[in-house]
Amino acid sequence: MEVYTLEKIEFGKVVELVKSFAVTQIGRKVLDSLKPKQNCQEELALVDEMVRILTAGYEVLPTDISAVDVYQLFDKAAENLILEAKELLKCSDALVAMMNLKSKISQIKEADLIKKLAFKIDSFEDIVTSIRSCIFEDGFVKDEASELLSKIRRDIKQLTHLIKRKAENFVVSNKSILQDTIFAIRDGRYVFPVKASYKGQVKGIVHYSSGSAATYFVEPEEFVPLNNQLKILREQEEQEIKRILKNLTYLLVQKIDSIRKSLETVGIIDSIHARALFANKYKAAVIYPSTSREIKLLKARHPLLNLEKVVPVDIVLPENKSGLILTGPNMGGKTVTLKTIGLFCAMMMAGFPIPCSPDSQLYGFSKIIVDIGDEQSIEQNLSTFSSHLKNIVLALQIADENTLVLLDELGSGTDPLEGAALGLALIERLKQLKAKFIVTTHLTPIKVFAANDPELVSASVEFDPETLSPTYRILLGVPGASHAFEIARKLGLDESIIKRAQELLGKDYMDMEKILKDYQEQSTLLKKKMEEVEVEKERLEKMKEEYERKYHQLKIKRIEEIDNELRQTYEYIRQLKKQIDEAISNLKQKSENIETLRTASKTLEQQTRILKDLEVHTESFSNKDQEISVGDHVKLKNSEATGKVVDIRGEKLIIDFQGIKLETYPKSVEKVVKKEEEQKVEQVQPALFEIIKPEIDVRGLTVEEAEPIVEDFIEKLARSNFRTGVIIHGKGTGRLAVGIWDMLRRNSKVKRYRFGTPAEGGTGVTIVEV
C-alpha cells in the first residue's frame, strides 16, 4: 500500500503514542517498522485476539520481559568477541524472559493465534543451565566451572595463606625498621613500609616510595619467589576463566540465528500487546479492510486530541457515491476530520486498532493521496497554490478505483472564481477515474455543485447558532455556510463594515448563504432533538428492564414465602400431633379428657392432609424427557414451590402458584405428578370452636379498650382449627402495638408472635401463633 505524504496525516505521531505502551526496545522497533500494507488481515487478527485476552483479565507479558533488550550483546557474541561474565548473565536473563513469555502465553486458552506466534520462540534451557552453573549472580565465575579452575584456586588459597603467615612474622621481627606494623599488596605482590633510613638493611626490591620519601615499600628477597609463584597462579586463573567464558559465549553463537528469531518474535508480541493496550485506553476497535468501497467511520476520535475533550464524528461515504464535499467555517474541524479519515485508513492497513465504533467500515485502499496544509506550522505555510497543484497533478496521474484522495481547501490559494472552476474540473476528473475522494472547501460554486450531484455527498461542520462557534460535529447531507460575518461580528468587527461587505456580495449571494445557514441551524436543532430522544429512550429501556427484574424477583420471593410457610406450618402440626398422641398414651388408664384429645388429634390429621394436598408431593422427571403441557404440575428448580401450568406463550410457561402467576422457561422447572392417597381421609369431627376468619381489627382503640377483645380472640383461636391469627392494630404512634405485645407475652396460650411481612401488612399487624 502506498500513502503519499504520510506525514501530513500524522501517522508517525500516532506510532510514537502507541510506542509508549510497549515494554521492550525490541517492541518499539517493531512498531517503528509498521507501515500500511495490503496484506494486513493477519496482523489485525493478532491484535484483535490480544485485545480480547487483555479484556478477559489475562497478563500476557512476564515481569522480567524487559531483560530481552540486550540484543547488542548477542551481536557482540556473533562477532566472535568473548562476553564478560556479567554480560553472559544478562544474556541468560534474556533467554529466560523469552521462555517465560512462551510459557505464560501457552497457559492462555483463548490465545490461539498468539500461541502459534509464541511457538516460534525456541527453548534455550541448556544454555541458561550452562551459564548459571558457571557464574554467580554477582558475575563471579564459580570454582566448579572447571576442575582446573578449582585446582588453581585451591593452590592460590594455600599460597596466599603461607605468604600472609610469613608477612605477619616479618612484621613482628622487624618492627624497628618499619614505618608501620603492616604489610601491603602492590600489583599483587606483598611489600612492607620500610623507614627511609633503614632501606639499605632490607635486601629486596623497592617498588615505590611515599610522597615525602620517608617510607619505602620494599619486597624482601625471600618473598620474591613466593610472589612470583602467586602471580603465575593468578595468570593461570585468568586464562582459565577466559577459556570458560569463551566456551559459554560459543554456546550463544551456535544458536545465534534461533536467538535472533526468538527476539524478533518477542518484539512482535510486545508490539501487539502495546497496540491492544492502546485500544483499551482509547476505546479503539480492530477494523478489518472491507471489500465494499465504502467509508463509514462512526464515533471516530483523533487519537492525538485530548481524550476528555475530543468530539466523536461520523463520516459516511457510501459505496455508490464518489466523493464527499465538507464545508463550513474556519477552525470548525474540517482539516482534523480529513486527517482522521486518512490516518484511520493508514492505521488499519498498518495493523493498528482505530478509535471508533466497532460498527465502522473501511475499504482497503491500495493508495492514499493526501494534500493537507497545516496553518499551525510556519514550515507548512510555504504550501502555496503551486504546491497544492503539484499534489493534485500527482493524484490525477495515479488515481484509480482503489485510490482515496484527500484534498484540503480545494480551490484555495488563487482567485476564488478560477479556484472554484479548477476545483469543479478536478472533481469531475476524479469521478471519471472512479477514485474515492473527500475534499474540504469554502467556495460556494463547489458547495452548490455538490448539493446537486447525485454522486456526491454534502457535509458540513456544525455551527452552533446560539454561541456562534463550531461544535466540531459533522452534519451529513447538509451543505455548510461559511459564517464569516457571524464570526467577524463575534470578534468585534465594526457592524458598518460587515453590512457594507454584505451589500458588496449582493442580494442573491446573501440569500443563498441565509438558506444554507437556516438549513444548517434546523439540522443542528433536529439532531439535538434526536439525541435527546435517544437518551430518553435509553433511560426508559433501562427503567423497563429494572422494573421487570424487580417484578420477577418479587414474584419468586412471594412464591418461596408461601412454600416456606406451608412447610413450617406442616412441621408445626406434625410436632403438635405427636405431643397429643403422647398425651393420649399417658392418659390411656383414665377416661376423662381422652375423647377431647382424640377429637383434636383427628382435627390435626385433617389439617395435615390438606397441607399435603397443597404441597403436591412430587416425583421428578428428567429434563431431557419432560414434555410440559397446560394442566401439568411443575416445581421450580432449587425450590420446593410447586404450581400448575395454566398457559404456554411461545417458549415460556405461565404457572399458577396458588393465585400468583409466574412466566418462565421450561428449563427453570421440573415436571411433577401427585401421589395417590394411600387411604381415605377419616371424617373429621367438628372443631371445638370455629372462627370464620382468624383476624381482628382493633385500630382506633386504646390499650385498655383493646385488651379484652385481644384476650377473647386468643382464647377462641386456641380452641379453633386455626393456630395462627392476625391482629390489625395499625402503625400510628406504636403505643397500641406495644400494649398488645405485652398482653401476648403474658398469655400462656401464645406460642410466638411477630410483625407481619410487607405482603401481610408490615408493622401495622401482628401475626400470633397459639
Residue pairs with C-beta under 8 A, 6 or more apart in sequence:
1 35
1 36
1 37
1 38
1 349
1 364
1 365
1 366
1 367
1 368
2 36
2 366
2 367
2 368
3 9
3 11
3 36
3 342
3 346
3 367
3 368
3 370
4 367
4 368
4 369
4 370
4 391
4 394
5 369
5 370
5 371
5 372
5 391
6 12
6 346
6 370
8 339
8 342
8 370
8 371
8 372
8 374
9 339
9 342
9 343
9 346
9 370
9 372
9 406
10 304
10 339
10 343
11 343
11 346
11 347
11 350
13 304
14 303
14 304
14 343
14 347
14 352
15 31
15 32
15 34
17 278
17 303
17 304
18 31
18 274
18 275
18 278
18 352
19 28
19 31
19 32
19 274
21 273
21 274
21 275
21 277
21 278
21 281
22 28
22 31
22 270
22 271
22 273
22 274
23 61
23 65
23 66
23 270
23 273
23 274
24 65
24 66
24 68
24 69
24 266
24 267
24 270
25 69
26 68
26 69
26 71
26 263
26 264
26 266
26 267
26 270
27 266
27 267
27 268
27 269
27 270
27 271
27 273
27 274
28 271
29 267
30 264
30 267
30 268
30 270
30 271
31 271
31 274
31 275
34 271
34 350
34 351
34 352
35 350
36 345
36 346
36 349
36 350
36 368
37 349
37 350
38 349
38 364
38 366
40 289
40 348
40 349
40 350
40 351
40 364
41 288
41 289
43 350
43 351
44 286
44 287
44 288
44 348
44 351
45 113
46 113
46 114
46 117
46 272
46 351
47 272
47 275
47 276
47 279
47 286
47 351
47 352
47 353
48 286
49 110
49 111
49 112
49 113
49 114
50 60
50 114
50 272
50 273
50 275
50 276
51 276
51 279
51 280
51 286
51 353
52 110
53 60
53 108
53 110
53 111
53 114
53 276
54 60
54 273
54 276
54 277
54 280
55 280
56 110
58 108
58 110
58 111
59 104
60 101
60 104
60 105
60 108
60 111
60 114
60 269
60 273
61 101
61 104
61 269
61 270
61 273
62 97
62 100
62 101
62 104
64 93
64 96
64 97
64 100
65 97
65 100
65 101
65 266
65 270
66 97
67 90
67 93
67 94
67 96
67 97
68 94
68 97
68 98
68 263
68 266
69 94
70 87
70 90
70 91
70 93
70 94
71 260
71 263
73 83
73 87
73 90
73 91
74 91
74 94
74 252
74 256
74 259
74 260
74 263
76 83
76 87
77 83
77 91
77 249
77 252
77 253
77 256
78 253
78 256
80 253
81 249
82 242
82 245
82 246
82 249
83 91
83 245
83 248
83 249
83 252
84 139
84 245
85 135
85 139
85 140
85 141
85 241
85 245
86 139
88 131
88 135
88 245
88 248
88 249
88 252
89 131
89 132
89 135
89 137
89 139
91 131
91 252
92 127
92 128
92 131
92 132
94 263
95 124
95 127
95 128
95 259
96 128
97 266
98 121
98 124
98 262
98 263
98 266
99 121
99 123
99 124
99 125
99 128
101 118
101 121
101 266
101 269
102 118
102 119
102 121
105 111
105 114
105 115
105 118
105 269
106 115
106 118
108 114
108 115
111 118
114 269
114 272
117 265
117 268
117 269
118 265
118 269
120 261
120 262
120 265
121 262
121 265
121 266
122 255
122 258
122 259
122 261
122 262
124 255
124 258
124 259
124 262
126 251
127 251
127 252
127 255
130 248
130 251
131 248
131 251
133 142
133 144
133 145
134 141
134 142
134 144
134 145
134 244
134 248
135 141
135 142
135 145
135 248
136 142
141 149
141 241
141 244
141 245
143 149
143 150
143 153
144 150
145 241
145 244
146 240
146 243
146 244
148 240
149 237
149 240
149 241
149 244
152 233
152 236
152 237
152 240
153 237
155 233
156 230
156 233
156 234
156 237
159 226
159 229
159 230
159 233
160 230
162 226
163 190
163 223
163 226
163 227
163 230
166 222
166 223
166 226
167 183
167 190
167 192
167 223
168 183
170 183
170 192
170 220
170 223
171 178
171 181
171 182
171 183
171 192
172 181
174 192
174 202
175 181
176 198
177 194
177 195
177 198
177 201
177 202
178 192
178 193
178 194
178 195
179 193
179 194
179 195
179 214
179 215
180 193
182 192
182 193
183 190
183 191
183 192
184 190
184 191
184 192
184 193
184 217
185 191
186 207
186 208
186 217
186 219
187 207
188 227
188 230
188 231
188 234
189 207
189 219
189 223
189 227
189 230
189 231
190 219
190 223
190 226
190 227
191 207
191 217
191 218
191 219
192 202
192 217
192 218
192 219
192 220
193 215
193 216
193 217
194 202
194 215
194 216
194 217
194 218
195 214
195 215
195 216
196 209
196 213
196 214
196 215
196 216
199 206
199 216
199 218
202 218
202 220
203 220
203 221
204 218
204 219
204 220
204 221
204 222
204 223
204 224
205 218
205 219
205 221
205 224
206 216
206 217
206 218
206 219
207 217
207 218
207 219
208 216
208 217
209 215
209 216
209 217
210 216
219 227
252 259
275 351
275 352
275 353
276 353
278 284
278 303
278 352
278 353
279 285
279 286
279 353
282 301
282 303
282 307
282 355
283 301
283 355
284 303
284 352
284 353
284 354
284 355
284 356
285 353
285 354
285 355
285 356
285 357
285 358
285 360
286 353
286 358
287 344
287 348
287 353
287 354
287 356
287 358
287 360
287 361
287 362
288 348
289 348
289 349
289 362
289 363
289 364
290 361
290 362
290 363
290 364
291 363
291 364
292 319
292 361
292 363
293 319
293 363
293 401
293 436
294 316
294 317
294 318
294 319
294 361
294 362
294 363
295 315
295 316
295 317
295 324
295 341
295 361
295 362
295 363
295 404
295 436
295 438
296 315
296 316
296 317
296 359
296 360
296 361
296 362
297 313
297 314
297 315
297 316
297 340
297 341
297 344
297 356
297 360
297 362
298 314
298 356
298 357
298 359
298 360
299 312
299 313
299 314
299 356
299 357
299 360
300 312
300 313
300 314
300 315
300 340
300 341
300 344
300 354
300 355
300 356
300 360
301 307
301 310
301 311
301 312
301 313
301 355
301 356
302 310
302 336
302 339
302 340
302 343
302 355
303 355
305 336
311 333
311 471
311 472
311 473
312 356
313 333
313 337
313 340
313 472
313 473
313 474
314 474
314 476
315 324
315 337
315 340
315 341
315 438
315 459
315 474
315 476
316 457
316 476
317 323
317 324
317 436
317 438
317 457
318 457
320 455
321 455
321 456
321 457
322 430
322 431
322 434
322 435
322 436
322 437
322 455
322 456
323 427
323 430
323 431
323 436
323 437
323 438
323 439
323 455
323 456
323 457
324 437
324 438
324 439
324 456
324 457
324 458
324 459
325 427
325 439
325 440
325 441
325 446
325 447
325 449
325 450
325 456
325 457
325 458
325 459
325 479
326 334
326 337
326 338
326 438
326 439
326 440
326 441
326 459
326 460
326 461
326 474
326 480
327 334
327 440
327 441
327 442
327 446
327 447
327 458
327 459
327 460
327 461
327 479
327 480
327 482
328 334
328 460
328 461
328 462
328 463
328 470
328 480
328 481
328 482
328 483
329 461
329 463
329 470
329 480
329 481
329 482
329 483
329 484
329 487
330 442
330 487
331 470
332 461
332 462
332 463
332 470
332 472
332 480
333 461
333 470
333 472
333 474
334 408
334 440
334 461
335 372
335 374
335 408
335 440
336 472
337 440
337 461
337 474
338 372
338 406
338 408
338 438
338 440
339 372
341 404
341 406
341 438
342 368
342 370
342 372
342 404
342 406
344 354
344 356
344 362
345 362
345 365
345 368
345 404
346 368
347 353
347 354
348 354
348 362
348 364
349 364
349 365
354 360
363 404
363 436
365 402
365 403
365 404
365 436
366 402
366 403
367 398
367 399
367 400
367 402
367 403
367 404
368 403
368 404
368 405
368 406
369 391
369 394
369 395
369 398
369 399
369 403
369 404
369 405
369 406
370 391
370 406
371 388
371 391
371 392
371 395
371 406
371 407
371 408
372 406
372 408
373 380
373 383
373 388
373 408
373 409
374 380
375 381
384 413
385 412
385 413
385 414
385 419
388 409
388 412
388 413
391 407
392 407
392 426
395 403
395 405
395 407
395 430
395 435
396 426
396 429
396 430
396 433
399 405
399 430
399 433
399 435
400 433
400 434
400 435
401 433
401 434
401 435
403 433
403 435
403 436
404 435
404 436
404 437
404 438
405 430
405 435
405 436
405 437
405 438
405 439
406 437
406 438
406 439
407 426
407 437
407 438
407 439
407 440
408 439
408 440
409 440
409 441
409 442
410 419
410 423
410 426
410 427
410 439
410 440
410 441
410 443
410 446
411 419
411 420
411 422
411 423
411 441
411 443
411 446
412 419
412 441
412 442
412 443
413 419
414 422
416 443
419 443
420 443
420 444
420 445
420 446
421 445
423 439
423 441
423 443
423 445
423 446
424 445
424 446
424 449
427 437
427 439
427 446
427 449
427 456
430 437
431 455
439 446
441 447
442 482
444 509
444 512
444 513
447 458
447 479
447 480
447 516
448 479
448 512
449 456
450 456
450 457
450 458
450 479
451 458
451 479
457 476
457 477
458 477
458 478
458 479
459 474
459 475
459 476
459 477
459 478
459 479
459 480
460 474
460 475
460 478
460 479
460 480
460 481
460 520
461 470
461 471
461 472
461 473
461 474
461 475
461 480
462 470
462 471
462 472
462 473
462 474
462 475
462 520
462 524
462 527
463 469
463 470
463 471
463 480
463 481
463 483
463 486
463 520
463 524
464 470
464 471
464 524
465 517
465 521
465 524
468 483
468 486
468 487
468 489
468 490
469 490
471 524
473 527
475 520
475 523
475 524
475 527
478 519
478 520
478 523
479 516
479 519
479 520
480 516
480 520
481 513
481 516
481 517
481 520
482 513
483 517
485 498
485 501
485 502
488 498
489 495
489 498
502 510
555 660
555 662
556 636
556 662
558 660
558 759
559 636
559 639
559 641
559 643
559 657
559 660
559 662
560 639
560 641
561 757
561 759
562 641
562 657
562 658
562 660
563 639
563 640
563 641
563 642
566 611
566 614
566 615
567 615
567 640
569 611
569 723
569 724
570 608
570 611
570 612
570 615
572 723
572 769
573 604
573 607
573 608
573 611
573 723
574 608
576 604
576 723
577 601
577 604
577 605
577 608
580 597
580 600
580 601
580 604
581 601
583 597
584 594
584 597
584 598
584 601
587 593
587 594
587 597
588 594
596 688
599 685
599 688
600 688
602 682
602 684
602 685
603 684
603 685
603 687
603 721
605 681
605 682
605 684
606 681
606 684
607 721
609 677
609 681
614 658
615 640
615 642
616 633
616 635
616 642
616 672
616 674
617 674
617 675
618 633
618 635
618 642
618 670
618 672
618 673
618 674
619 672
619 673
619 675
620 635
620 670
620 671
620 672
621 670
621 671
621 672
623 667
623 670
626 666
626 670
626 671
628 634
628 645
628 648
628 653
628 666
628 669
628 671
629 645
629 648
630 645
630 646
630 647
630 648
631 644
631 645
632 644
632 645
632 671
633 642
633 643
633 644
633 645
633 671
633 672
633 673
633 674
634 642
634 643
634 644
634 645
634 653
634 655
634 669
634 670
634 671
634 672
635 641
635 642
635 643
635 669
635 670
635 672
636 642
636 664
636 668
636 669
637 668
637 669
637 670
641 657
642 657
642 672
643 655
643 656
643 657
643 658
643 662
644 655
644 656
645 653
645 654
645 655
645 656
646 654
646 655
646 656
646 661
647 653
647 654
648 654
649 663
651 665
651 666
652 663
652 664
652 665
653 663
653 664
653 665
653 666
653 669
654 661
654 662
654 663
655 661
655 662
655 663
655 664
655 669
687 719
687 720
687 721
688 719
688 720
689 716
689 719
689 720
690 720
690 721
691 716
691 717
691 720
691 721
691 722
691 725
694 717
694 720
694 722
694 724
694 725
694 726
695 725
695 726
695 727
695 728
696 709
696 710
696 713
696 725
696 726
696 727
696 728
697 728
698 705
698 706
698 709
698 710
698 727
698 728
698 729
698 736
698 740
699 728
699 729
699 730
699 732
699 736
700 730
701 709
701 736
702 736
703 735
703 736
703 739
703 740
706 729
706 736
706 739
706 740
707 739
707 743
710 727
710 740
710 743
710 744
711 743
711 747
713 725
713 727
714 725
714 744
714 747
714 749
714 750
714 768
714 770
715 749
717 723
717 725
717 768
717 770
718 749
718 770
723 769
723 770
724 767
724 768
724 769
724 770
725 767
725 768
725 770
726 756
726 760
726 761
726 765
726 766
726 767
726 768
727 740
727 765
727 766
727 768
728 761
728 764
728 765
729 736
729 737
729 740
729 764
729 765
729 766
730 736
730 764
731 737
731 762
731 763
731 764
734 763
737 763
737 766
740 766
741 753
741 766
744 750
744 753
744 766
744 768
749 770
750 768
750 769
750 770
751 769
751 770
752 768
752 769
753 766
753 767
753 768
753 769
754 766
754 767
755 762
755 763
755 765
755 766
755 767
756 762
756 763
756 764
756 765
756 766
756 767
760 767
